[in-house]
Amino acid sequence: MPCNFDNIIIKQFLNMEFYEVLEKRHTYRDFSDREVSDEILHRVIKAAFKAPTNDHLRQLEFVVVRGRENIGKVIAPLAKNVEKFKILVSEVDESGDEDKMAMFADALPKQQKMLMESGLLIIPFFRQLTWPLLKPAEQSSLNYFASAWCALENMLLAATAEGLGAVFHIPVADEAEKIKKLVNAPEGYEFICLLTIGYPAKDAFLPKQKAINVADRIHLNVW
Ligand SMILES: Cc1cc2nc3c(=O)[nH]c(=O)nc-3n(C[C@H](O)[C@H](O)[C@H](O)COP(=O)(O)O)c2cc1C
């Protein structure tokens, strides 16, 4: 008999309150090799299709790569771009903020390892129909991209509710084009990021999240 995933989702969410899920979501970059089951993976991907979508169509497709060796082949284009990634990161450094520096010090050397460690890589693709992604004419040209990010956040929260950690790498330089070719993606599709979910390692390092006083960020009537 087919498994009823809808019931399972409801049951899981009853186990963790929504705001608890929000609090527990962190970017994990250290994973154990414990396998994430197909059932859990299905629920996490299903969450993506619950996000709002600009054209009502939810044109998302997922390439799932299992096994460290297979993942290694798909993310091979990252290897020679580590320097580019570092430059990109230093260009946006505007504060010398200690928490931020601690995060980058941890994250930079882990960009490849973190994607392989859990043995499960997800590449979420979205239809980019109107404008080329990197040549938007106006803000609304980015609607497909924005919808895709809504879907990604749903996945991060679903993974958290499942007791999993998640992290993603944004492609830099020629990584996107090379990876699209490697996985045989059709024309007109872009991918959001390289996403991995998995069971956190026992000693997983969690960079300190910034403490924000929300009241300071709310401007009544005018800024
Ligand atoms: C648009 C965006 C791009 C990001 N790119 C990367 C990345 O390429 N590699 C990485 O390790 N983390 C990446 N992150 C994760 C951030 O470093 C992380 O969300 C941030 O440090 C806050 O930590 P938290 O997620 O634990 O709250 C990205 C996050 C966002 C929203």
The ligand as an SDF file (V2000), in Angstrom:
LIG
                    3D

 31 33  0  0  0  0  0  0  0  0999 V2000
   21.8680   33.8780   -0.1420 C   0  0  0  0  0  0  0  0  0  0  0  0
   22.7390   33.0700    0.7800 C   0  0  0  0  0  0  0  0  0  0  0  0
   23.9390   32.5810    0.3190 C   0  0  0  0  0  0  0  0  0  0  0  0
   24.7390   31.7570    1.1270 C   0  0  0  0  0  0  0  0  0  0  0  0
   25.8550   31.1870    0.5970 N   0  0  0  0  0  0  0  0  0  0  0  0
   26.5350   30.2790    1.3280 C   0  0  0  0  0  0  0  0  0  0  0  0
   27.6040   29.5520    0.7300 C   0  0  0  0  0  0  0  0  0  0  0  0
   27.8900   29.6630   -0.4850 O   0  0  0  0  0  0  0  0  0  0  0  0
   28.2770   28.6800    1.5210 N   0  0  0  0  0  0  0  0  0  0  0  0
   27.9820   28.4930    2.8470 C   0  0  0  0  0  0  0  0  0  0  0  0
   28.6580   27.6940    3.5000 O   0  0  0  0  0  0  0  0  0  0  0  0
   26.9560   29.1450    3.4360 N   0  0  0  0  0  0  0  0  0  0  0  0
   26.2140   30.0300    2.6990 C   0  0  0  0  0  0  0  0  0  0  0  0
   25.1450   30.6830    3.2650 N   0  0  0  0  0  0  0  0  0  0  0  0
   24.7820   30.4370    4.6730 C   0  0  0  0  0  0  0  0  0  0  0  0
   25.1080   31.6510    5.5550 C   0  0  0  0  0  0  0  0  0  0  0  0
   26.4940   31.7010    5.7940 O   0  0  0  0  0  0  0  0  0  0  0  0
   24.3170   31.5210    6.8690 C   0  0  0  0  0  0  0  0  0  0  0  0
   22.9520   31.4900    6.5950 O   0  0  0  0  0  0  0  0  0  0  0  0
   24.6240   32.7170    7.7880 C   0  0  0  0  0  0  0  0  0  0  0  0
   25.9770   32.6850    8.2180 O   0  0  0  0  0  0  0  0  0  0  0  0
   23.7080   32.7300    9.0220 C   0  0  0  0  0  0  0  0  0  0  0  0
   23.8680   31.5490    9.7750 O   0  0  0  0  0  0  0  0  0  0  0  0
   22.6230   30.6010   10.0870 P   0  0  0  0  0  0  0  0  0  0  0  0
   22.0810   30.0940    8.7640 O   0  0  0  0  0  0  0  0  0  0  0  0
   23.1590   29.4980   10.9380 O   0  0  0  0  0  0  0  0  0  0  0  0
   21.6000   31.4370   10.7790 O   0  0  0  0  0  0  0  0  0  0  0  0
   24.3400   31.4960    2.4670 C   0  0  0  0  0  0  0  0  0  0  0  0
   23.1360   32.0180    2.9420 C   0  0  0  0  0  0  0  0  0  0  0  0
   22.3300   32.7620    2.1000 C   0  0  0  0  0  0  0  0  0  0  0  0
   20.9830   33.2410    2.6160 C   0  0  0  0  0  0  0  0  0  0  0  0
  1  2  1  0
  2  3  1  0
  2 30  2  0
  3  4  2  0
  4  5  1  0
  4 28  1  0
  5  6  2  0
  6  7  1  0
  6 13  1  0
  7  8  2  0
  7  9  1  0
  9 10  1  0
 10 11  2  0
 10 12  1  0
 12 13  2  0
 13 14  1  0
 14 15  1  0
 14 28  1  0
 15 16  1  0
 16 17  1  0
 16 18  1  0
 18 19  1  0
 18 20  1  0
 20 21  1  0
 20 22  1  0
 22 23  1  0
 23 24  1  0
 24 25  2  0
 24 26  1  0
 24 27  1  0
 28 29  2  0
 29 30  1  0
 30 31  1  0
M  END
$$$$
